[in-house]
Amino acid sequence: MFESKARILVIDDDLSILDSIRLGLRHNPAYLVDVCEDPREALDLLNTRDYQTVISDVSMPGISGLDILKHSSEINPDLPVILIAGYSDTDMMSKAIHYGVYEFLKKPFELDELTVTLNKAQETYRLRIQNKRYKHHLESLVKQRTIELFEANSKLQRSYLNTIHAMINAMEVNDIYTRGHSERVTAMSMRLGKLMGLNAEELVQLRIGALLHDLGKIGILSKVLGKEQSLTESEYNEIKQHPIVGARIISPIGLPETIGKIILQHHEWANGEGYPYGIKLKDIHPLARIVSVTDSFDAMTSQRPYRRILGTKVATEEVLNNINRQFDPIVGKVFFANFRHVHGIVKDSDAIRELFQEAF
């Protein structure tokens, strides 16, 4: 809140000018006037009192009006400073403008001229402070609203993901061959991602993407997923659409784009022979390359209707043999070199459960 009277500081080493300004403003009900002959004392006053306007002579011994202006702008950039000069100096005026001078008055000046300038300066100061308070108020409202929207969005995402979790469980219940597959792929992907030095944000995205990578299979008939005979061309084409379907399912909830790419690209091959789009390694997202390895490995070491289970040693060698053809060479080699560490987690049900719950 502003005082009923605005406090003004007048600085000049000429006592006659100080007296004329003080006497001229003495009966003005809008102002309280402090006068100061010593500019050093004026600096102390600026540090300890709140002023609404400063009037300062330019030429004073030791400390100039420019020094007063510069100091004022540092402690309160909104404070209007009026400089009084007995001469015109382009260089001085340029520096004063740079430091934010409000106005210049040339000696000699009339009291009416000073009063008009002072009134305008006071109104400018009032508007500056009012605008700053309004800006701070708006920023506070925006911040609070942002927090509320973030919390609401987080709850919405969590609710949506919980729904997807239930859908995955329902899908895996109907398909005994893929039961627990998403959880195992998530667990192995997280171990592999940590070995490859992923940061915390990337690990979160990898966890959710791995968990949801087969989400699109919800739309595939269980008789097709569990078919023991060779798939027809039509059935295989239906299977190849599940990455696209999965990416579409999560698109409305605003998850990071990376998660959609993991779902969409985890069946793409390094040489471009994968699906759904047949892109090559350079266009496959790095996190999708990780899920590609762990997904394939778990598929090879799990019971499937169309083939027998492969031993872990054989499956690991398959990963190594298909580096550059199907898998990213770096991901494949890290997986092969750390196989026991990466695969070991799938035997620990508590560890799987912990990783799975963290995603939600």
Phi, psi and omega in degrees: 000142177278148172294160177297330174241138179280135180270125183244138175249124178247128185235123178196139178278357177263108185297329181295322178290318177301314182295321181293320179291316181297314180293323181293330182259000186301321183263007178279116185292351185272346191228146165249125189249124169256133177246148184215123179275330184261116181297333178292318176297325179297321178299319178296320179296320179296330180281338188246343181237155177264116178249151178261339176205147176238134174243123184222139171291151179279311186265104176222150182290135176086296181238123184270171175298329176295323177296318177298316181299313181298316180296318179298317181293333179284321182273334179205092183299341182275349186287119178289134178238123178257124180259137178251130181221145178268005183207166177257125181226109185300318181296316179297316181296322179297316179295320180297318178297320178300321181277355174096032178302145180277313184200158174249141170237132181261130176289144350280153180230156178274152179299322179298320179297317178296317183296317179298314179297319180295318179297319179294320179297318180295320177295321177299316180297317179300317181292322179298313180293319179298316179295321180295317178296320179296318178297315179298321179296315179296317179298321178295318179295317180297317180299314180296319180293322178298316178299316180297317180294321178298315180296318179295319179293321179297318178296320180295315179298317181297318179298317181294317180294323176297322176296316178297320177304314179296322179294320178296315178300319179296319179296317183285333175295322180282347181232093185298340183282339181247011182300126180080358184300313183298320180293318180293318178298320178297313181299313181292323180297321179295316177299316181294319179298320178294319178297330181271004173080027178294147177279177186299317181296317179295323180293322177297314180295321178295319181299311182290318180298318179294320181296325185259009190299327181258018183306324183296345179289350176303326182274002181259134180301139181298332180291335176280315180298325184259012183294129182274336177275173178297141179287146172286166179301321180295318180293320180293321177296327176294317178301319184291351179272350188296329175297321179294316180298316180298317179297323179292325182297320184273350186301328183287346190262004173070029174290157178308144182304328181303321181297318176298323180290324176299312180297317186286330192247005187289349175253007175283148182252154180301325183269004177089007182267005181274193180221162013270347188247352178068035179278160182262175189309315185298338181260358179270130181298139181306324180286328176294328178295325178293312181295328177302317181290310185291325177296314181295318180297315181294324178297320181290331184258012177244156179292126177233151184292336188262358177194165180280164178291136173267144176294157182299325180295315180295317181296321179295319178294327177297319177299313182296318182291338182257014172297140183077333176273303181253323190247153172299129183299323181291312180298315181299318181290322177295319178298314182296317183290334183240031188305312184297323179290315183290313184283335184301331184292335182289348177270351183257098185296325180294320179294319178298314182298320180295314179297321182294317182292327180299332181290343182243000000 
